[in-house]
Amino acid sequence: MLTRKMTPSRKFRATLKYIKTRLQRRPLLVNLEVTKFCNAACDFCDYWQTKKSPKLDDYVAVVQKINPMMVSLTGGEPMLRKDLPNVIRNLRDHFGFLYIGMVTHGQLLTMEKAKALWDAGLDQLSISMNYLGPKHDEERGLPGLFDHLSKLIPRLKEVEVDNVVLNTVIKDDNLDHIPNLIRQAHAWGIRISFSSYTALKNGNEVHMVRAEQMEKLRATIEEIRALKRRYRNVVSSQYYLSMVPKYFEQGYLEGCKAGKSFIQVTPDGHLKVCPEMPVIGHYSEYRRQKEDVTCTKCWYSCRGESQAPFSPQRFWELVRG
């Protein structure tokens, strides 16, 4: 289900914005990095080694130039920015419709900070979680993180934060955790979304699903689909999930719409077609991309869901939430 902020009038504006965005062939989604700094130490990402991160104080002009339906605030760790509520508020105040989400590891999140972000205009709070228990702390290099989140997440509705999603990356070493992550999200009263591991960030292929794990991966995907029907808290489309085994078997998938359906903005306002590709220019120089990208090496959810055929099944998935 969507946040209660999605009133009938806002849903109507969203529908008009969607139609306009598609007709004008602009990206539906902007992934907006607000910092490259991070206080975690994940082995699949180098952001925690960042020494300098130039940034903008206000991203209104950036988002106006691209004019998407949705903005996802990412990092690094976005909550390292103390002015984050102001960043969100400025975006909210300048658009007839803009759906604003944020992805965080959650270590800096408190009830008070969550309420401040929600009151500023945040629509969706996504928390990264690939494991349950101490393994989650070990991955992030943040002792006590899982315990902190397991106490915090069930209470977020007390401050009207009513749209929380776990972001889980499917990896070789967390297949046993995935079904229980879905069950745990259901117990917490929240949803869960899946993406697929790639070594593009720093070349670490340790977490790519190995050939000998493919049968287990297929069984895990089938269990995800069964739990999706049972609990109705899995956001990922049936199409996205169905392509995960093929991606890991081949090591690639074609047809990426990076730069067309979604685009990446760096903290200082430069553009990339996706997070793992080079800067292509400053946001002020943005032009609608006509060429297809040739990279095939990821199956991120932002990529895969943009390729999902808009079928009656997908419409029903979106309507049911």
GUMARFI-526877 format. One record per residue: residue number from 1; residue in one letter; x, y, z of N, C-alpha, C in turn. Coordinates in steps of 0.2 Angstrom, whole numbers, plus 5000, padded with zeros to 4 digits. Layout:
<pts>
PT_nr_rest_n.xx_n.yy_n.zz_ca.xx_ca.yy_ca.zz_c.xx_c.yy_c.zz
PT_NUM_A_X_Y_Z_X_Y_Z_X_Y_Z .
...
</pts>
This chain:
<pts>
PT_nr_rest_n.xx_n.yy_n.zz_ca.xx_ca.yy_ca.zz_c.xx_c.yy_c.zz
PT_1_M_5004_4994_5000_5000_5000_5000_5004_5006_5000 .
PT_2_L_5002_5011_4997_5006_5018_4997_5004_5022_5003 .
PT_3_T_5008_5027_5004_5007_5031_5010_5001_5034_5010 .
PT_4_R_4998_5036_5016_4992_5040_5016_4992_5047_5013 .
PT_5_K_4998_5049_5012_4999_5055_5008_4997_5055_5001 .
PT_6_M_4996_5049_4999_4993_5048_4992_4986_5049_4992 .
PT_7_T_4983_5055_4993_4976_5057_4993_4973_5056_4986 .
PT_8_P_4967_5055_4985_4964_5055_4978_4966_5060_4973 .
PT_9_S_4967_5066_4976_4969_5072_4972_4976_5071_4970 .
PT_10_R_4980_5069_4974_4987_5068_4973_4988_5062_4968 .
PT_11_K_4984_5057_4968_4984_5051_4964_4983_5054_4957 .
PT_12_F_4978_5058_4956_4976_5061_4950_4981_5065_4947 .
PT_13_R_4985_5069_4951_4991_5073_4948_4996_5068_4946 .
PT_14_A_4997_5063_4950_5002_5058_4948_5001_5054_4941 .
PT_15_T_4994_5053_4940_4992_5050_4934_4994_5055_4928 .
PT_16_L_4992_5061_4929_4993_5066_4924_5001_5067_4922 .
PT_17_K_5005_5067_4928_5012_5067_4927_5015_5061_4924 .
PT_18_Y_5013_5056_4925_5015_5050_4922_5014_5050_4915 .
PT_19_I_5008_5052_4913_5006_5052_4905_5011_5057_4902 .
PT_20_K_5011_5063_4905_5016_5068_4902_5023_5066_4902 .
PT_21_T_5025_5063_4907_5032_5061_4907_5034_5056_4901 .
PT_22_R_5029_5051_4901_5030_5046_4895_5030_5049_4888 .
PT_23_L_5025_5053_4888_5024_5057_4881_5030_5061_4879 .
PT_24_Q_5033_5064_4884_5039_5068_4883_5046_5064_4883 .
PT_25_R_5045_5058_4884_5051_5053_4884_5056_5055_4889 .
PT_26_R_5054_5057_4895_5059_5059_4900_5060_5054_4905 .
PT_27_P_5065_5054_4909_5066_5049_4914_5060_5049_4919 .
PT_28_L_5058_5043_4921_5053_5043_4927_5056_5044_4934 .
PT_29_L_5062_5042_4934_5066_5042_4940_5072_5045_4940 .
PT_30_V_5074_5049_4945_5080_5052_4946_5083_5049_4953 .
PT_31_N_5089_5046_4952_5092_5044_4958_5097_5049_4960 .
PT_32_L_5096_5053_4965_5099_5059_4967_5104_5057_4973 .
PT_33_E_5110_5057_4972_5115_5056_4977_5116_5063_4980 .
PT_34_V_5115_5063_4987_5116_5069_4991_5122_5070_4994 .
PT_35_T_5126_5064_4994_5133_5064_4997_5136_5057_4995 .
PT_36_K_5143_5057_4995_5146_5051_4993_5150_5049_5000 .
PT_37_F_5149_5052_5005_5151_5050_5012_5147_5044_5014 .
PT_38_C_5150_5040_5018_5146_5034_5021_5150_5032_5027 .
PT_39_N_5146_5030_5033_5150_5028_5039_5149_5021_5040 .
PT_40_A_5147_5017_5034_5147_5010_5034_5154_5008_5031 .
PT_41_A_5155_5001_5031_5161_4998_5027_5159_4992_5024 .
PT_42_C_5155_4992_5019_5153_4987_5015_5158_4985_5010 .
PT_43_D_5159_4978_5009_5164_4976_5005_5163_4976_4997 .
PT_44_F_5157_4978_4996_5155_4978_4989_5154_4986_4986 .
PT_45_C_5157_4990_4990_5156_4997_4989_5162_5001_4992 .
PT_46_D_5164_5006_4988_5170_5010_4990_5168_5017_4993 .
PT_47_Y_5162_5018_4994_5160_5025_4996_5163_5027_5003 .
PT_48_W_5163_5022_5007_5166_5023_5014_5173_5026_5014 .
PT_49_Q_5176_5025_5008_5183_5028_5008_5184_5035_5005 .
PT_50_T_5178_5038_5004_5178_5045_5001_5181_5050_5006 .
PT_51_K_5185_5054_5003_5188_5059_5007_5185_5066_5006 .
PT_52_K_5182_5067_5000_5179_5074_4998_5173_5072_4994 .
PT_53_S_5168_5076_4996_5161_5075_4992_5158_5082_4991 .
PT_54_P_5160_5086_4986_5157_5092_4984_5149_5091_4983 .
PT_55_K_5145_5096_4986_5138_5095_4985_5134_5102_4984 .
PT_56_L_5128_5101_4982_5124_5107_4981_5120_5108_4988 .
PT_57_D_5118_5114_4989_5113_5115_4995_5106_5114_4993 .
PT_58_D_5104_5115_4987_5098_5114_4984_5097_5111_4978 .
PT_59_Y_5093_5106_4977_5093_5102_4971_5086_5103_4966 .
PT_60_V_5083_5109_4968_5077_5111_4964_5078_5112_4957 .
PT_61_A_5083_5115_4955_5085_5117_4948_5087_5111_4945 .
PT_62_V_5090_5106_4948_5092_5100_4945_5086_5096_4943 .
PT_63_V_5082_5095_4948_5076_5091_4947_5071_5094_4942 .
PT_64_Q_5070_5101_4942_5066_5104_4937_5069_5103_4930 .
PT_65_K_5075_5103_4929_5078_5102_4922_5076_5095_4920 .
PT_66_I_5076_5090_4924_5074_5084_4921_5067_5082_4922 .
PT_67_N_5064_5085_4927_5057_5084_4928_5054_5077_4928 .
PT_68_P_5056_5073_4933_5054_5066_4933_5048_5066_4937 .
PT_69_M_5045_5059_4938_5039_5058_4943_5042_5057_4950 .
PT_70_M_5048_5054_4950_5050_5051_4956_5058_5053_4957 .
PT_71_V_5060_5055_4963_5066_5056_4965_5068_5051_4971 .
PT_72_S_5074_5048_4971_5076_5043_4976_5083_5046_4979 .
PT_73_L_5082_5049_4985_5088_5051_4988_5093_5046_4990 .
PT_74_T_5099_5046_4988_5104_5040_4990_5110_5043_4992 .
PT_75_G_5115_5039_4993_5122_5041_4994_5127_5036_4991 .
PT_76_G_5132_5035_4995_5134_5037_5002_5128_5035_5006 .
PT_77_E_5128_5038_5012_5123_5038_5017_5120_5045_5017 .
PT_78_P_5114_5046_5015_5111_5052_5014_5110_5055_5021 .
PT_79_M_5109_5051_5027_5107_5054_5033_5113_5057_5036 .
PT_80_L_5119_5057_5033_5125_5061_5035_5124_5068_5034 .
PT_81_R_5120_5070_5030_5118_5077_5028_5113_5080_5033 .
PT_82_K_5115_5084_5038_5111_5087_5043_5105_5091_5040 .
PT_83_D_5106_5094_5034_5101_5098_5031_5096_5094_5026 .
PT_84_L_5096_5087_5027_5092_5083_5023_5084_5085_5023 .
PT_85_P_5081_5087_5029_5074_5089_5029_5073_5095_5024 .
PT_86_N_5078_5100_5024_5078_5106_5020_5078_5104_5013 .
PT_87_V_5082_5099_5011_5083_5097_5004_5076_5094_5002 .
PT_88_I_5073_5090_5006_5067_5087_5004_5061_5092_5004 .
PT_89_R_5061_5097_5009_5056_5102_5009_5056_5106_5003 .
PT_90_N_5062_5108_5001_5063_5112_4995_5060_5109_4989 .
PT_91_L_5062_5102_4988_5059_5099_4982_5051_5098_4983 .
PT_92_R_5049_5097_4988_5042_5096_4989_5038_5102_4987 .
PT_93_D_5041_5108_4989_5037_5115_4988_5037_5117_4981 .
PT_94_H_5041_5114_4977_5042_5117_4970_5039_5113_4964 .
PT_95_F_5035_5107_4966_5032_5103_4961_5025_5101_4962 .
PT_96_G_5021_5101_4957_5014_5099_4958_5014_5092_4960 .
PT_97_F_5018_5088_4957_5018_5081_4959_5025_5079_4959 .
PT_98_L_5028_5076_4964_5035_5073_4964_5035_5068_4970 .
PT_99_Y_5036_5062_4968_5036_5056_4974_5043_5056_4976 .
PT_100_I_5045_5057_4982_5051_5057_4985_5053_5051_4990 .
PT_101_G_5058_5047_4988_5060_5042_4992_5067_5043_4995 .
PT_102_M_5069_5039_4999_5076_5039_5002_5078_5032_5004 .
PT_103_V_5085_5031_5002_5088_5024_5004_5093_5025_5009 .
PT_104_T_5093_5022_5015_5097_5023_5020_5099_5016_5023 .
PT_105_H_5105_5016_5026_5106_5009_5030_5103_5010_5037 .
PT_106_G_5101_5016_5039_5097_5016_5045_5100_5017_5052 .
PT_107_Q_5107_5017_5052_5110_5017_5058_5109_5024_5062 .
PT_108_L_5109_5029_5058_5108_5036_5061_5100_5038_5061 .
PT_109_L_5096_5034_5060_5089_5035_5060_5086_5034_5067 .
PT_110_T_5082_5039_5069_5078_5039_5075_5071_5041_5074 .
PT_111_M_5067_5040_5079_5060_5042_5078_5059_5049_5076 .
PT_112_E_5063_5053_5080_5063_5061_5079_5065_5062_5072 .
PT_113_K_5071_5059_5069_5073_5061_5063_5068_5058_5057 .
PT_114_A_5066_5053_5058_5061_5050_5054_5055_5054_5053 .
PT_115_K_5052_5057_5059_5047_5062_5058_5048_5068_5055 .
PT_116_A_5054_5071_5056_5057_5077_5053_5057_5076_5045 .
PT_117_L_5059_5070_5043_5060_5069_5036_5053_5068_5033 .
PT_118_W_5048_5065_5037_5041_5064_5034_5038_5070_5034 .
PT_119_D_5038_5074_5039_5035_5081_5039_5037_5085_5034 .
PT_120_A_5044_5084_5032_5047_5088_5026_5044_5087_5019 .
PT_121_G_5041_5080_5019_5038_5078_5012_5041_5072_5010 .
PT_122_L_5045_5068_5014_5047_5061_5011_5041_5057_5010 .
PT_123_D_5040_5053_5005_5035_5048_5003_5036_5041_5005 .
PT_124_Q_5043_5039_5004_5045_5032_5005_5051_5032_5009 .
PT_125_L_5052_5028_5014_5058_5027_5017_5060_5020_5016 .
PT_126_S_5066_5019_5013_5069_5012_5011_5075_5011_5015 .
PT_127_I_5075_5005_5018_5081_5003_5023_5084_4997_5020 .
PT_128_S_5091_4998_5019_5095_4992_5016_5096_4987_5021 .
PT_129_M_5094_4981_5019_5095_4975_5024_5095_4968_5020 .
PT_130_N_5101_4965_5020_5102_4959_5016_5103_4953_5020 .
PT_131_Y_5103_4954_5027_5103_4948_5032_5099_4950_5038 .
PT_132_L_5098_4945_5042_5095_4945_5048_5100_4944_5054 .
PT_133_G_5100_4948_5059_5104_4946_5065_5111_4949_5064 .
PT_134_P_5116_4946_5068_5123_4949_5068_5126_4949_5061 .
PT_135_K_5124_4945_5056_5127_4945_5049_5126_4952_5046 .
PT_136_H_5120_4955_5048_5119_4961_5045_5124_4966_5047 .
PT_137_D_5125_4966_5054_5130_4971_5057_5137_4970_5054 .
PT_138_E_5139_4963_5053_5145_4962_5050_5146_4964_5043 .
PT_139_E_5141_4964_5039_5141_4966_5032_5142_4974_5032 .
PT_140_R_5139_4977_5036_5139_4985_5036_5145_4987_5040 .
PT_141_G_5148_4983_5044_5153_4986_5048_5150_4991_5054 .
PT_142_L_5144_4989_5056_5141_4994_5061_5138_4989_5066 .
PT_143_P_5142_4988_5072_5139_4984_5077_5133_4987_5080 .
PT_144_G_5128_4982_5081_5122_4984_5084_5117_4987_5079 .
PT_145_L_5118_4987_5073_5113_4990_5068_5107_4986_5068 .
PT_146_F_5107_4979_5067_5101_4975_5066_5097_4976_5073 .
PT_147_D_5100_4976_5078_5096_4977_5085_5092_4984_5085 .
PT_148_H_5096_4989_5082_5093_4996_5082_5087_4996_5077 .
PT_149_L_5088_4993_5072_5083_4993_5067_5077_4989_5069 .
PT_150_S_5078_4983_5072_5072_4979_5074_5068_4982_5079 .
PT_151_K_5071_4987_5083_5067_4990_5088_5064_4996_5085 .
PT_152_L_5067_5000_5080_5065_5006_5078_5059_5005_5072 .
PT_153_I_5060_5000_5068_5055_5000_5062_5048_4998_5064 .
PT_154_P_5047_4994_5069_5040_4993_5071_5036_4999_5074 .
PT_155_R_5040_5004_5076_5038_5010_5080_5037_5016_5075 .
PT_156_L_5039_5015_5069_5039_5021_5064_5032_5024_5063 .
PT_157_K_5027_5019_5063_5020_5021_5062_5017_5026_5067 .
PT_158_E_5021_5026_5073_5019_5030_5079_5020_5037_5077 .
PT_159_V_5024_5039_5072_5026_5046_5070_5023_5046_5063 .
PT_160_E_5018_5042_5061_5015_5042_5054_5019_5041_5048 .
PT_161_V_5025_5038_5050_5029_5036_5044_5026_5029_5042 .
PT_162_D_5022_5029_5037_5018_5023_5035_5020_5020_5029 .
PT_163_N_5026_5021_5026_5028_5018_5020_5035_5017_5020 .
PT_164_V_5037_5011_5023_5044_5009_5024_5045_5002_5020 .
PT_165_V_5050_5002_5017_5052_4996_5013_5059_4994_5014 .
PT_166_L_5060_4988_5015_5067_4985_5015_5070_4984_5008 .
PT_167_N_5076_4986_5007_5079_4985_5001_5084_4979_5002 .
PT_168_T_5083_4974_4998_5087_4968_4999_5090_4966_4993 .
PT_169_V_5097_4965_4993_5101_4963_4987_5101_4955_4987 .
PT_170_I_5099_4952_4981_5100_4945_4981_5107_4943_4979 .
PT_171_K_5110_4939_4984_5118_4938_4983_5119_4930_4984 .
PT_172_D_5125_4928_4983_5126_4921_4984_5126_4919_4991 .
PT_173_D_5127_4923_4996_5128_4921_5003_5122_4923_5007 .
PT_174_N_5116_4926_5004_5111_4927_5008_5104_4924_5006 .
PT_175_L_5105_4919_5002_5099_4915_4999_5095_4912_5005 .
PT_176_D_5098_4910_5010_5095_4907_5016_5091_4912_5020 .
PT_177_H_5093_4918_5019_5090_4924_5023_5084_4927_5020 .
PT_178_I_5084_4926_5013_5078_4930_5010_5071_4928_5012 .
PT_179_P_5069_4922_5012_5062_4921_5014_5061_4923_5021 .
PT_180_N_5065_4923_5026_5064_4925_5032_5064_4933_5033 .
PT_181_L_5068_4936_5028_5067_4943_5028_5060_4946_5025 .
PT_182_I_5057_4942_5021_5050_4944_5019_5046_4943_5025 .
PT_183_R_5047_4937_5028_5042_4936_5034_5043_4941_5040 .
PT_184_Q_5050_4943_5041_5051_4948_5046_5048_4955_5044 .
PT_185_A_5049_4957_5037_5046_4963_5035_5038_4963_5036 .
PT_186_H_5035_4957_5035_5028_4957_5036_5026_4957_5044 .
PT_187_A_5030_4954_5048_5029_4955_5055_5030_4962_5057 .
PT_188_W_5034_4966_5054_5035_4973_5056_5030_4977_5053 .
PT_189_G_5026_4975_5048_5021_4979_5045_5023_4983_5039 .
PT_190_I_5029_4981_5036_5032_4985_5031_5033_4980_5024 .
PT_191_R_5035_4983_5019_5036_4980_5013_5043_4978_5011 .
PT_192_I_5045_4975_5006_5052_4973_5004_5052_4973_4997 .
PT_193_S_5058_4975_4994_5060_4975_4987_5066_4972_4986 .
PT_194_F_5067_4969_4980_5073_4965_4979_5077_4969_4973 .
PT_195_S_5084_4968_4973_5088_4970_4968_5093_4964_4967 .
PT_196_S_5098_4964_4962_5102_4959_4961_5109_4961_4962 .
PT_197_Y_5114_4957_4965_5121_4959_4966_5124_4960_4959 .
PT_198_T_5129_4965_4959_5133_4966_4953_5140_4968_4956 .
PT_199_A_5145_4966_4952_5152_4968_4954_5154_4975_4952 .
PT_200_L_5150_4978_4948_5152_4984_4945_5154_4990_4950 .
PT_201_K_5152_4990_4956_5154_4995_4960_5162_4995_4962 .
PT_202_N_5164_4989_4963_5172_4989_4965_5175_4983_4963 .
PT_203_G_5172_4979_4958_5175_4973_4956_5175_4967_4960 .
PT_204_N_5171_4967_4966_5171_4962_4970_5166_4957_4968 .
PT_205_E_5168_4951_4965_5163_4946_4963_5162_4941_4968 .
PT_206_V_5164_4941_4974_5163_4936_4979_5155_4935_4980 .
PT_207_H_5151_4940_4979_5144_4939_4981_5140_4937_4975 .
PT_208_M_5143_4936_4969_5139_4934_4963_5137_4927_4964 .
PT_209_V_5131_4925_4962_5128_4919_4963_5132_4914_4959 .
PT_210_R_5135_4909_4962_5139_4904_4958_5135_4899_4955 .
PT_211_A_5138_4895_4950_5134_4890_4946_5131_4885_4950 .
PT_212_E_5135_4883_4955_5132_4877_4959_5127_4879_4964 .
PT_213_Q_5125_4886_4964_5120_4889_4968_5114_4890_4964 .
PT_214_M_5114_4889_4958_5108_4891_4953_5102_4887_4955 .
PT_215_E_5102_4881_4957_5095_4877_4959_5093_4881_4965 .
PT_216_K_5097_4882_4970_5095_4885_4976_5092_4892_4974 .
PT_217_L_5095_4896_4970_5093_4902_4968_5086_4902_4965 .
PT_218_R_5085_4897_4960_5078_4896_4957_5073_4894_4963 .
PT_219_A_5075_4890_4967_5070_4888_4973_5068_4894_4977 .
PT_220_T_5073_4899_4978_5072_4905_4982_5068_4910_4979 .
PT_221_I_5069_4910_4972_5064_4915_4968_5057_4912_4969 .
PT_222_E_5056_4906_4968_5049_4903_4968_5046_4904_4975 .
PT_223_E_5051_4904_4980_5048_4905_4987_5046_4912_4988 .
PT_224_I_5050_4917_4985_5049_4924_4985_5042_4925_4982 .
PT_225_R_5041_4922_4976_5034_4923_4973_5028_4920_4977 .
PT_226_A_5029_4914_4980_5024_4912_4984_5023_4916_4990 .
PT_227_L_5028_4919_4993_5027_4923_4999_5024_4930_4997 .
PT_228_K_5026_4932_4991_5023_4938_4988_5015_4937_4987 .
PT_229_R_5013_4932_4985_5005_4930_4985_5002_4930_4992 .
PT_230_R_5006_4927_4997_5003_4926_5003_5003_4932_5007 .
PT_231_Y_5009_4936_5007_5009_4942_5012_5007_4949_5008 .
PT_232_R_5008_4949_5002_5007_4955_4998_5011_4960_5000 .
PT_233_N_5017_4959_5002_5022_4964_5004_5028_4965_5000 .
PT_234_V_5029_4961_4995_5034_4961_4990_5033_4965_4985 .
PT_235_V_5037_4971_4984_5036_4976_4979_5038_4974_4972 .
PT_236_S_5043_4970_4972_5046_4968_4966_5041_4964_4961 .
PT_237_S_5041_4966_4955_5037_4963_4950_5038_4956_4949 .
PT_238_Q_5033_4952_4946_5034_4945_4944_5039_4945_4939 .
PT_239_Y_5039_4950_4934_5044_4950_4928_5051_4951_4931 .
PT_240_Y_5052_4955_4936_5059_4956_4938_5062_4950_4941 .
PT_241_L_5058_4947_4946_5060_4941_4949_5061_4935_4944 .
PT_242_S_5057_4935_4939_5058_4929_4934_5065_4930_4930 .
PT_243_M_5067_4936_4930_5074_4937_4926_5080_4936_4930 .
PT_244_V_5079_4936_4937_5085_4935_4941_5089_4929_4940 .
PT_245_P_5087_4923_4939_5091_4917_4938_5095_4918_4931 .
PT_246_K_5091_4921_4926_5095_4921_4919_5100_4926_4920 .
PT_247_Y_5099_4932_4924_5105_4937_4925_5111_4933_4928 .
PT_248_F_5110_4930_4933_5116_4927_4936_5119_4921_4932 .
PT_249_E_5115_4917_4928_5117_4912_4924_5122_4915_4919 .
PT_250_Q_5119_4920_4915_5123_4923_4910_5128_4928_4912 .
PT_251_G_5127_4931_4918_5131_4937_4920_5130_4943_4916 .
PT_252_Y_5124_4943_4913_5122_4950_4909_5115_4949_4907 .
PT_253_L_5112_4955_4906_5105_4955_4902_5105_4961_4898 .
PT_254_E_5102_4961_4892_5102_4966_4887_5096_4971_4888 .
PT_255_G_5096_4976_4885_5090_4980_4885_5089_4986_4890 .
PT_256_C_5095_4988_4893_5095_4993_4898_5093_5000_4896 .
PT_257_K_5088_5003_4900_5086_5009_4898_5089_5015_4902 .
PT_258_A_5095_5014_4904_5098_5019_4908_5099_5026_4904 .
PT_259_G_5097_5031_4908_5098_5038_4904_5091_5040_4901 .
PT_260_K_5087_5034_4900_5080_5036_4897_5075_5035_4902 .
PT_261_S_5074_5029_4905_5069_5028_4910_5071_5031_4917 .
PT_262_F_5078_5031_4918_5080_5033_4925_5087_5036_4923 .
PT_263_I_5090_5040_4928_5096_5044_4927_5099_5045_4934 .
PT_264_Q_5105_5046_4935_5109_5047_4941_5111_5054_4941 .
PT_265_V_5111_5057_4947_5114_5064_4948_5118_5064_4954 .
PT_266_T_5125_5066_4953_5130_5066_4958_5128_5072_4963 .
PT_267_P_5131_5072_4969_5130_5077_4974_5131_5084_4972 .
PT_268_D_5136_5085_4967_5137_5092_4965_5134_5093_4958 .
PT_269_G_5129_5089_4956_5125_5091_4951_5127_5089_4944 .
PT_270_H_5131_5084_4944_5133_5081_4937_5129_5074_4936 .
PT_271_L_5128_5073_4929_5124_5067_4927_5128_5061_4925 .
PT_272_K_5125_5055_4927_5127_5049_4924_5121_5045_4922 .
PT_273_V_5122_5041_4917_5116_5037_4915_5114_5032_4920 .
PT_274_C_5119_5030_4924_5117_5025_4930_5123_5026_4935 .
PT_275_P_5122_5024_4941_5128_5025_4946_5134_5022_4944 .
PT_276_E_5135_5017_4940_5141_5014_4939_5145_5016_4933 .
PT_277_M_5142_5021_4929_5145_5024_4923_5148_5031_4924 .
PT_278_P_5152_5033_4919_5155_5039_4920_5151_5045_4920 .
PT_279_V_5153_5051_4922_5149_5057_4921_5148_5059_4914 .
PT_280_I_5142_5061_4912_5141_5063_4905_5140_5071_4904 .
PT_281_G_5140_5074_4910_5139_5082_4909_5136_5084_4915 .
PT_282_H_5135_5091_4915_5132_5095_4921_5125_5095_4920 .
PT_283_Y_5121_5095_4925_5113_5095_4924_5111_5100_4920 .
PT_284_S_5114_5106_4920_5112_5111_4916_5112_5110_4908 .
PT_285_E_5116_5105_4907_5117_5103_4900_5112_5097_4898 .
PT_286_Y_5108_5095_4902_5104_5089_4901_5100_5090_4895 .
PT_287_R_5100_5084_4891_5096_5083_4885_5093_5076_4885 .
PT_288_R_5087_5075_4882_5084_5069_4882_5089_5064_4878 .
PT_289_Q_5090_5058_4881_5095_5053_4878_5091_5049_4873 .
PT_290_K_5095_5049_4867_5092_5045_4862_5095_5038_4861 .
PT_291_E_5102_5038_4862_5105_5032_4861_5104_5027_4867 .
PT_292_D_5104_5020_4865_5104_5015_4870_5111_5014_4873 .
PT_293_V_5111_5012_4880_5118_5011_4883_5120_5004_4881 .
PT_294_T_5126_5002_4881_5128_4995_4879_5130_4991_4885 .
PT_295_C_5130_4994_4891_5132_4990_4897_5126_4985_4898 .
PT_296_T_5128_4979_4900_5123_4974_4901_5124_4970_4908 .
PT_297_K_5129_4973_4912_5131_4969_4918_5128_4970_4925 .
PT_298_C_5122_4973_4925_5118_4973_4931_5111_4971_4930 .
PT_299_W_5108_4970_4935_5100_4969_4935_5098_4972_4942 .
PT_300_Y_5100_4979_4942_5097_4983_4948_5089_4983_4947 .
PT_301_S_5086_4984_4952_5079_4985_4952_5077_4991_4948 .
PT_302_C_5080_4997_4949_5078_5003_4945_5079_5001_4937 .
PT_303_R_5084_4997_4935_5084_4995_4928_5079_4990_4926 .
PT_304_G_5078_4985_4930_5074_4979_4928_5067_4981_4928 .
PT_305_E_5065_4985_4933_5057_4987_4934_5056_4991_4928 .
PT_306_S_5060_4995_4926_5059_5000_4920_5058_4996_4913 .
PT_307_Q_5061_4990_4913_5060_4985_4907_5054_4981_4908 .
PT_308_A_5051_4981_4914_5045_4976_4915_5039_4978_4910 .
PT_309_P_5037_4974_4906_5031_4975_4901_5025_4977_4905 .
PT_310_F_5022_4983_4903_5016_4985_4906_5010_4981_4904 .
PT_311_S_5009_4975_4908_5004_4970_4906_4998_4971_4911 .
PT_312_P_4993_4967_4910_4987_4967_4916_4990_4965_4922 .
PT_313_Q_4994_4960_4922_4997_4957_4928_5001_4963_4932 .
PT_314_R_5005_4967_4928_5009_4972_4932_5004_4978_4934 .
PT_315_F_4999_4979_4930_4994_4984_4933_4991_4982_4939 .
PT_316_W_4989_4975_4940_4986_4973_4946_4991_4973_4952 .
PT_317_E_4998_4972_4950_5003_4972_4955_5003_4979_4958 .
PT_318_L_5003_4984_4954_5004_4991_4956_4998_4993_4960 .
PT_319_V_4992_4991_4957_4986_4993_4961_4985_4990_4968 .
PT_320_R_4987_4984_4968_4987_4981_4975_4993_4983_4980 .
PT_321_G_4998_4986_4977_5004_4988_4981_5008_4982_4983 .
</pts>
